[in-house]
Amino acid sequence: MAILPKIFTALALTASVATAFPALALDNAQKKEFGEFIKQYLIENPEIMLDVQDALQKKQEQARLTKANATITENKSTIFDSKYDMTIGNPKGDVTIVEFFDYNCGYCRHALSDMQAMLKNDKNVRFVLKEFPILGPESVAAHKVSDAFRKLAPEKYSQFHVALLGSEGRADEGSAIEVAESLGVSEKQIRDEMSKSSSDDSVKETYGLAQSLGITGTPSYVIGNELVQGAVGFDDLESRVKNMRACGKTSC
């Protein structure tokens, strides 16, 4: 591997010389010879390409995070205080976690216990639930029922959320109505509310935010000025919350 620094040094010197003294630039034969040398070296040491790929992925990830941070700054009120979302936990908590979720997302079901543990162990966290139905027509149908329930019985929404997301099988209109009825809201009330009050604006707003943030799956979280994608677990969420309090960022 010791030859690799020599290659980079040669490339740097060649570029430097060619810039300072154009007349001394490599001729076509020299370029071909040098190119074949680099090609052969890469063939003999293909693991270098893994390092290159890793560096590219890190660069792309950093660019994505930078864009997401800018989007969060520009859309704070819509992300953290949308009229379409429900807040559970401490409404005046000093740290807010926004979760994009789908009722049919298996990872979201796994992450449900993380949210519950967070709210149980930290009484100063504000949790915003942002419904993001992306896993087919059944998810959209369940969301419409959920939206109607939120408008009819907002004080019971957290119970509805836990019951539907934590249930077995696919969430759809029927299963969502069953949960609503178990909490005292009748099917007729739900259907009347759905017929007079569409959830389209809610979905459009969330889809627009997700696209701007680069969210492609659920669950995804926004904490402070950072986008966190995937079911990262309770320990990770707790650490980020503590860092927000300590230094105003999710990582100090």
SVG drawing of the C-alpha trace seen along z (x, -y; Angstrom):
<svg xmlns="http://www.w3.org/2000/svg" viewBox="-74 -30 82 40">
<polyline fill="none" stroke="black" stroke-width="0.4" points="0.0,0.0 3.0,-2.3 2.8,-3.0 -0.6,-4.7 0.8,-8.0 3.4,-8.0 0.6,-7.9 -1.3,-10.8 2.0,-12.7 2.7,-12.1 -0.7,-13.3 -0.4,-16.4 3.1,-17.2 1.9,-16.5 -1.1,-18.9 1.2,-21.5 3.8,-21.3 1.1,-21.3 -0.4,-24.4 2.8,-26.3 4.5,-25.2 1.8,-24.2 4.6,-23.3 5.7,-20.5 2.4,-18.8 2.3,-15.0 2.0,-14.0 -0.5,-11.5 1.8,-8.5 2.8,-9.5 -0.8,-10.0 -1.7,-6.6 1.2,-5.0 0.3,-6.8 -3.3,-5.9 -2.5,-2.2 -0.3,-2.3 -3.1,-3.6 -5.6,-1.2 -3.4,1.8 -2.8,0.6 -6.6,0.4 -7.2,3.8 -4.5,5.3 -5.9,3.3 -9.7,3.1 -10.3,2.4 -9.4,-1.2 -12.6,-1.6 -14.5,-0.7 -12.7,-3.6 -13.7,-5.9 -17.3,-4.7 -17.4,-5.2 -16.0,-8.8 -18.6,-9.5 -21.5,-8.2 -20.3,-10.3 -20.1,-13.4 -23.6,-12.7 -25.0,-12.2 -23.5,-15.4 -25.0,-17.3 -28.4,-15.7 -28.1,-16.7 -27.1,-20.2 -30.1,-20.5 -32.4,-19.0 -31.1,-21.5 -31.9,-24.4 -35.4,-23.0 -36.0,-22.7 -34.9,-26.2 -37.2,-27.5 -40.3,-25.5 -40.1,-25.4 -43.7,-26.4 -45.0,-23.8 -42.8,-21.1 -43.2,-21.7 -46.6,-23.5 -48.8,-22.3 -52.5,-22.6 -52.9,-19.1 -50.6,-17.3 -51.3,-16.1 -48.9,-16.7 -48.4,-14.2 -46.2,-14.4 -45.5,-17.8 -47.0,-20.5 -44.5,-23.0 -41.6,-20.6 -38.1,-22.1 -37.3,-19.6 -39.6,-18.5 -39.4,-15.3 -41.4,-15.2 -42.1,-11.8 -43.2,-11.0 -45.0,-7.6 -47.3,-5.3 -49.8,-3.0 -48.7,-0.1 -44.9,-0.6 -43.4,2.3 -40.4,0.2 -42.9,-2.4 -44.6,0.3 -41.2,1.2 -40.4,-2.4 -43.7,-2.9 -42.2,-1.5 -39.3,-4.0 -41.7,-6.9 -43.6,-5.5 -40.4,-5.0 -39.2,-8.5 -42.5,-10.0 -42.4,-7.9 -38.8,-8.6 -38.7,-12.3 -41.6,-14.5 -40.2,-17.5 -40.3,-16.1 -42.9,-17.3 -43.7,-14.6 -45.4,-15.7 -47.0,-12.9 -47.0,-13.6 -49.0,-11.1 -47.3,-10.2 -49.3,-7.4 -47.0,-6.1 -47.6,-2.3 -50.6,-2.0 -54.3,-2.7 -54.9,-1.0 -52.6,-3.4 -54.3,-6.3 -57.7,-5.0 -56.5,-4.4 -55.1,-8.0 -58.5,-9.4 -60.2,-7.7 -57.4,-8.9 -57.8,-12.5 -61.5,-12.4 -61.0,-10.9 -58.4,-13.7 -61.0,-16.3 -63.8,-14.6 -61.9,-13.5 -58.4,-15.1 -58.1,-14.3 -58.1,-10.6 -55.9,-10.8 -52.8,-9.4 -54.9,-6.3 -56.1,-5.9 -52.6,-6.2 -51.1,-3.6 -54.0,-1.2 -53.9,-1.4 -50.2,-1.4 -49.7,1.3 -52.4,3.6 -51.8,6.9 -52.3,7.1 -52.8,4.4 -54.3,1.1 -57.1,0.0 -60.4,-1.8 -62.2,1.0 -59.5,1.6 -59.2,-2.1 -63.0,-2.5 -62.9,0.4 -60.3,-1.4 -62.3,-4.6 -65.5,-2.8 -63.5,-1.2 -62.7,-4.8 -66.3,-6.0 -66.5,-7.5 -69.1,-5.8 -68.6,-4.7 -71.4,-7.2 -69.6,-10.0 -66.4,-9.1 -68.0,-8.8 -69.9,-12.0 -66.7,-13.8 -64.8,-12.3 -67.6,-13.3 -67.6,-17.0 -63.9,-17.4 -61.2,-16.1 -57.7,-15.1 -56.2,-16.0 -54.6,-19.3 -52.9,-17.4 -51.5,-14.8 -50.3,-17.4 -48.5,-19.3 -46.7,-16.3 -45.8,-14.9 -44.4,-18.3 -42.3,-18.5 -41.0,-15.0 -40.0,-15.7 -38.2,-18.8 -36.4,-17.0 -35.5,-14.0 -37.5,-11.6 -38.1,-8.3 -39.3,-6.1 -40.7,-5.8 -40.2,-6.4 -38.2,-9.6 -37.7,-12.2 -36.9,-15.9 -35.1,-16.9 -33.8,-20.5 -32.3,-21.2 -31.5,-17.6 -33.3,-15.0 -32.9,-11.5 -34.1,-8.6 -35.0,-5.1 -36.0,-3.4 -32.8,-4.4 -34.0,-3.2 -34.7,-4.7 -31.0,-5.2 -30.3,-7.2 -33.3,-9.4 -32.6,-10.0 -29.0,-10.9 -30.0,-13.4 -32.5,-15.0 -29.9,-15.3 -27.5,-16.9 -30.1,-19.4 -30.4,-20.5 -26.6,-20.6 -25.5,-22.4 -28.5,-23.1 -27.6,-20.4 -28.3,-16.7 -24.5,-16.0 -22.2,-18.0"/>
</svg>
